[in-house]
Amino acid sequence: MSSLLAESDGLILGKFQSGNVVIQPEDSKISNRNIFVVGGPGSFKTQSYVLPNVVNNRSTSIVVTDPKGEIYELTNEIKKAQGFKTVVINFKDFLLSSRYNPLLYIRKSNDTNKIANVIVSAKNDPKRKDFWFNAQLNLLNTLIKYVYFEYEPSARTIEGILDFLEEFDPRYNEEGVSELDEQFERLPDGHEAKRSYYLGFRQAQSEARPNIVISLLTTLQDFVDKEVAEFTSTNDFFFEELGTSKICLYVLISPLDRTWDGLVNLFFQQMFTELYFLGDKHNAKLPVPLVMLLDEFVNLGYFPTYENFLATCRGYRISVSTILQSLPQGFELYGDKKFKAIIGNHAIKICLGGVEETTAEYFSRQVNDTTIKVYTGGTSESKTSAKTTNRSGSKSESYGYQKRRLITEGEVINLQQEENGRKSIVLIDGKPYMLRKTPQFELFGNLLKKHEISQQDYISSQTEFAKEYIEELEKQHKQRKVQLASAPIFHEKKQEDDLNKKEINLPEQPIESEVTEEEEEKELLMSDILSSFDEGIEENTTNNDNSELPF
């Protein structure tokens, strides 16, 4: 079993031929802790990069995408033993998931447009922004504003929007009035939802109105399902908790079913925003650092400002590993210029092998050239007195020097064929290293298998933080309704501004209660897991090897 320092908390990049493990700590001197990982099928992406880093990062929160659910099954008990709260968001099976309601992350009025845009774009071609696309977008944005301002937090859901559309008919009656018009007419002047409605849907011709609603209902059709409605009914945890306590968040995403691409994409966009919101309240730093391991990155959808997020996240104590199978995947999703900027914002780049030509060419160029000695074919021979002295004459051959790639495109493509697929190319701030991969079974023996559980047994529970946060939102909503009822003349925009300026006093993390006998037994089990973990880790210094690294 390879040696790994028990005190070396950080990102495992590989190991030297000697067996010493290369780890990037949080206080690394490298420009950032973003790592770009590329590897084709069978290149040990999960086994040698994702799993070791889920286990080895013990003092930071972790967000890991988990296409098969195996990462959760193999590491959940270990993370609990390390003092983590574990949460599963399961886009493959909503019944085996904690809940997520995107509407509870609305902090200001224009957040509603972001949510509407992601949902509509997921089911309609965003490149064809025709009348129907824009009409749906406008109506959904208006309806989200309505439920945000008018409904209690527990009712601010996509299902609530569908119920609203079902209840109020958009068609005109004989008097030329529709139930939907009347509902918005009741809102006070200056109300965001009323203004949005009158500048958008209200202007549509009478014949088009039912068709716009039908188009939107088609877009929202997937949310009609009871399981989906329950999944999006509330939040069992909030993204801010990732930066205030040690949480390991497993995000299970189907590699085949693309139904929930929009919701998955919205989930991560809101996560990025909320993490920065929390950081900005703490001098642009998260109180607890965060490691994000984004496996199958392209399945998360298009992030409009991802390169900016990567460029600034180090200051917020966030590390991002962008993991994909090939460069063409990224170029297709983001375009040439934007994806090059994304790659450039990773200080460390790793090629695990099993890649195609474009990816191989990129890493071959990044490693740069070397000078080699080449035989030019010229030969000269001296025959002086070879016959009389029985000595052979002298012979010389001509050589020249030329440049060639230190590792060629073909050699990168065949990397997976060498040493049982254990080699990897690692670029650290542009400096190349040929390291060996670190499969979790070499680092930790049978530790992960020993504590494996089934994803089918996951039971969700709402955090105390989430309960108190939602209660605070309920109080604010009631206060606002009282103000509306008592004010003879009320300007809606001013009230919204007042609410936005008022900071929610978030509750402190709950204090642990007195340990019961049952909990004490569980704690002993966790302690056994931790001792198993430590037994598989030999204390060994890497001074000689580390002197070669810029850490």
N, C-alpha and C positions, 0 to 999 in steps of 0.2 A: 504493500500500500504506500502511495506517495506521501511525502511529508507536507504538512500544512500547518502553519503557525496558528495556534489556538487564539492568539491575540490579534491576528491579522484580519480584521474586519474590513471588507471592501470587495471590489469587483475582480473576480478571477479571470485573467486573460489567457492563460496557458501555463506551460512549464518548460524549463530548460531541459536539455538532454540529461542533465545531472539529476533531474527529478524535482528540483526546487521550483515552487509555484510562484508565478508572477501575479501580484495583486496590486491594484490601484486603490489606495485609500482615499477617504474623502478630502484630506488635506494635501492631495497630490499637487505637484508643481506644474503638471500639464495644464494647458490652457482651459480645458473643460473635461468633464467626465462623461461626455457623450461617446458612445461606441457604435459604430456601423458594422453590422455583422452580416455576411453573405455566405450562404451555403446551400447547395442543392439537396435533394432528397437523399437521406442516408449519410449525411455529412456530420452527424452528431450535434446538430444545433441545440436540441433539447437536452441531450445527455451530457454534453461537454461544456455548454455555455449557460443555458437557462437554469437547469436544476442546481448546478453547483453555486450559482449566484443567488438563487432563492435561499438556499441553506446558509451560505457563508455571510450574507449581510444580516447582522444580528442587532444593529443599533439604529437602523433606518426603517421607515415604512417601505413597503414594496407593493407595486402594482405589476401584475404579470398577466399577459394574455395567454390563454390555455385552450388551444383548439380541441384537444381530445379530452381534457379534464384530468390527464395523468399527473400534471404538476400538482394539482390540488390533492389528488389521492396519495401521492408519494411524500408530500412535504407538510400537509396540514398539521399533523400531530407534532412534528418537529418544531414548527413555528410557534405553536401554542406553548410547547415546553420552553421555548426561548423568550416567552413573555409577550407574545403577539396576540392581538384580537384578530381572528380570521373572518373574512367576509367573502361570499361568493355572489357574483352577478352572473346569472346563467342565461344567455340569450339563446341557448339550445333547448332548454327546458325550464319554463318560467315557474313551474311548481317546485323546482329544486333550487330556488334562488332567493336572495334578499331582494327587496323591492326598490324600484327606482322611478320617481316621478319627475320628469324634466321641468314641469311647470313650477315646482317648488324652488327652483334656482333663479327665478325671475327677481332681479333686484331693482331694475329700472325699466322704464317704458320700452326702450328700443331692444331690450332682450327678447321681447315677444317676436319681433321680426326675425331674429336669428333662428329661433326655434321653428317658426313657420317655414322659413326658407329651407332648412335642412329636411323637414318632413315632406314638403312638396317636391323638392329636388330629388328625393330618394325614389319617388314613384313616377316622376315625369322627367323628361330630358331637359336638364337645366340649360343646355346650349340652344334649345328652341324655346326661348321665352316669348311665346305667342300670347294671344289674348287670354286663352284658357288657363295657361300657366300663371299669368299675372293676376287674373281674376281669383283663382284659387288662393294664391299667396295672400292677396289683400283681404279676402274674407276670413281665412284662417287666422291671420294676424289680428284682425278685428275681434274675432271670437275669443282668442287667447287673452287679449286686453280686457274683454268683458268679464271673463271668469276670474282673472287676476284681481280686478278691482271690486267685483260684486260678490263673488263667492267666498265662503269660508275656506281656509287653507285645505281642509279635508276634502272639499269638493272641487278644488282646482285641478282637474284631471282632463285627459283627452276624452274619457268617457263622459265627463260633464259637458264637454263641447258637443258630443254626439247627441246627448239627451236634449240639449238646448235646440239643436237643429231639428230634432224630431218633434219637439213641442210647438215650435212657432213656424207657421207656414210662410214661405217667402213670396208666394203668389198673391197678386192683387185680387181683392174681392170686387163686387159690383160698385162699391163706393170708391174704388181706386186706392184702397189702403190694404197693406199686408200686415199679418200678425207680427212678422219680424220687424217691420218698420215701427209699429206701435211700441214694441219692447224697447227699442233703442231711443224712441222719442221720449220715453219716461225718464231717461237719464238726464242729469243736470247739464246745462250748457257748459262747455269747456271740458267735459269728460273725454278722456283720451279715446275710449272705445266709440263714443258717439261721433266724435270728429272723424275718426278713421272710417266709420261706417258711411257717413254722409259724403265723404270725399272718394269713396270707393264703390262698394256694392250698391249703394242707394242710387248711384248714377247710371247703373246698367239698365238697358232696355228691358221692359217687362217680359218679353219673350225669352231673353237670355238668362234671367235670374234663376229659374228652376234648373236650367242646365248647368249653371255655375255651381249650384248646391250639389247636384248629382255628381259632378266632376270631383268636388271636394270629398263627398262621401265615398267615392271610389278610392280616392287617395288614402282615406282613413279607414278603409274597410277592415284591414287587419286588426285594428284596435277594438273591433266589435266583440271579438272572442273574449269569453269570461276570464280565461287564464291571463290574457294580456291586460284586461281591465284591472285585475287584481294586482298584477306585477307593477303597473303604473299608477296604483292608487295612492301611494305615499312613499316616503323614503325610510328605509331601515337604518341607514347611516348617511352622513353627509360628507362630501369631499373634503371639507375643512378638517375633519378628524384625521385624515392622512398626514396632516402637518402638525398635529397636536399630540398624537399618541402613536405607539407602534402598532400599525395595522398591516396585515398582508391581505391584499385584495386580489382575488382570482377572478378574471373575466373570461368566461367560457363562451367561445364563438364558434359556430359551425363553419367548417371549411367549405361546405357545399351549399347550404341553404342561405340565400342572399335576401330573404324576406325582410330581415331586420337591420340591413345595412345602414339605413338612415338613423335608426335609434342608437345603434352602436356608435356611429360617427358623432351624433349629438352628445352621447354619454362622455366621450373623451374630450370634445370641445369644451363642454361645461366643466369638466375636471380641470383642464388647463387654466381656464378663467378663474375658477374658485381658488385654486392653489395660489395664483398670483394675488388674488384679492386678500387672502389670508397673509401672504408674505408682505404685502404693502402695509399691513397693520403692525408688522413686526420688523420695521427697518429693512424691508425688501429681503427678508430671510424667513424661511419656515422654521418654527421652533424645533421640529423634528425633521431631519433630512429625508429625502424620498428617492428611491431607485425605481425606475420604470423599465420593465423588460417587455418590449412590444414585439412579440413573435408574430409571424405572418402579418407584418405591418400593413401591407396593401389592402388586407381585408377590413381594415378600420376605416377605409374611405379617405376622401380628400380633405385635408386640413388646410384652409386658405392661408394661415400664417404660421405654418409649422417651422419654416426656416427661421423666423423671428423668435419663436419659442425656444428653439435649440440654441440660438445665439445669446439668449439672455438667462436661460434657466440655471446656469452654474451659480450665478449670484444669489438665486433663491434657494440654493442647496438641493437642487434637483439634478439627478443623473438620468439620462435617457439612452437606452439601447434600442436602436432601430434594426430590426432583424427581418431579412427577406431572402428569397431564394435566388434572385438574380437582379442585376441592374435594369434590364429592360422593363421589368415590372414597375419600377419606380418612374422611369422615363415616360412610360405610357400613361401613368396616372397623373404625374405632375408636369410633364413637359421637360424639355432639355434644360432650359435656363434655371428653372425653379428647382429641379431635382439636383442639379450640380451644386446649387447653393445649399441644399439640404445635406448632401454628402460632405461638403466643405465645412459644415458646422459640427462635425464629429472629429475630435482630436485623435481618436483611435479608430482604426479600420481593420477588420479581421476577415480574411478569406478562409473558409473551412474546407473548400474544395467542392467537387461535384458541380462546377459552374459551366455555363456556356461561353461562347467566344467573346461576346461584348464584355462580360465581367472579367474574363481571363485577361483580355487585352488591357483593361483598366488597371488591374493589379500589377501586371507585367510592367507597364509604363511607370507606375508609382514607385516600384522598386528601383528603377533607373538602370544605368548601364555599368558594365565593368570592362576592363581591358583584358583580352586573351592573346596568347601567343599562337600564331597560325603558321603552319608549314607552307612555304610559297612554291616549293617544287624544284628550286635550283640546287645543283650538286657540283662540287669541284673535287678533283683527286690528284695528288702528287705521286709520280711513279719513280722518283730519283734512282735509287740503287736497290730496288726491291728484290731483283733477281740475284745480284751478287752478294747481298748481305742477308738474304733470306728474311728480310724484314718487310712488312707490308707498308705501303705508302699511306700518307695521311688523306683523310676524306672529310669534307665539310658540307653541311647542308644549310640552305637559306631559310630563314624564318622572318616573319613580320608580325606586327602587333595591330590589332583592330578592336573596335568596340563591339560588344554584343550585350543583349539584355542579361542582367544578373539571373533572372528567371524568365524564360520565354513564355509566350502565350500557351504553347502546347504543354509545357511543364506545369503551368497553373491548372490547365484542364485535367491533367493526369495526376494532380496532387492527391486525389482520393485513392489512387492505386498504390501509393507508396506507404510502406510501414503500416499496413492494415488500416489506412485512412486516418492515421494519427497525426499527420503534419498539418500545420496551419501557418499562413502568412499573417503577421501582425505588424501594422504600421503605427508607430507611436510618434505623433507630431512629425510625420514624414519619414522617420528613421525605420528601416525594415528589420524585422527579426523573423527567423524561422523557428517557431515554437511547437511544442507538442501539445495536443489537446488534453483536456483534463476531464475525462468521463467521471460522472459522479460515483460509479462503482469502484473506480480506482482510488478516489479521494476518501470515500466514506464506507467502503466495503458494502455490507448488506444492510446498513442502517436504514436507508429509505424503504427497501422492501420489507424490512422487519416491522415498520410502523405504517404500512400501507392501509388505507381505508377505501371505502366506496363512495363515489360522488352521489350515489342514489340515497345515501343516508343523511345528506345535509339537511339540517333544520335551521331555518332563519330565526333571528331574534332582533328586535329593534334596540339599538343602543340607547343608553340613558341620555346621551347628548342629543340624539335625534328626537326623543320624546319631548325633552325640555325646549328644544329649538322650535318644534312645531307648536307647542303650547304658547311660546312667545309670539309666534306669528298670529295665532288665534286671538291673543289679547290685543295686538295691534289692529286687527281687522275690526274687532268690537269697538275699540276706541274711535276708529275712523267712522263707523256707522253712527255712533252717538253724536259725533261732531257734525255729520251730514244732517241728522235729524234736527239738531238744535240751531243750525245756522240758517237764518232767513234767506240770505243770499250767499251762495257758496261757489267759489271759483275752483273747479276741479284740479286745474293744473297746479295751482298753488298748494293744494292739499297733497298732491303727489310729490311735489318737491320737498315739502315738510317731512313726509314719510321717508323719503330717500336720504334726507340729511340726518334723520334720527338713527343712531347706530343701535343695532340689536345687541344687547348685553348677553353674549353667549355664555352658557353655563360652563363652569369648570368641569374637568373630567371627574366622574364619580369616584368617591373614595371607597376603597375595597372594604366590604363588611367583614364581620368576624368570621373566621374560617370554621365551617361545620365539619363533623367527622367525615362525611362523604367527600367534601372538598379536600380534606386533608389526605385521604387515600388517593384522590386524583392527582394531588400535588406530588405525592411520592412517586406515582407512575411517571409524571412529567420529569421528575428528577432523575429517574432511571434512563429515560430517553436522552437527557442531556449528558449523563455519564457515558452512555454508549457513544454519543457524538464525540466527546473528548477523548475516549479511548482510541478512536480511529485517527487521532491527530497527534503526530509526533512533533515535539518541539525541535526545530532545526533552523539554523540561521541560513540566510541566503546572501550573506555579505559579498562573496566573490561574484555571484551572478548579478546581484542588484547594482553593483558598481557600473554595470554596462547600461543600466536603465536610467532614463531622465526623470525618475520620480523624486 
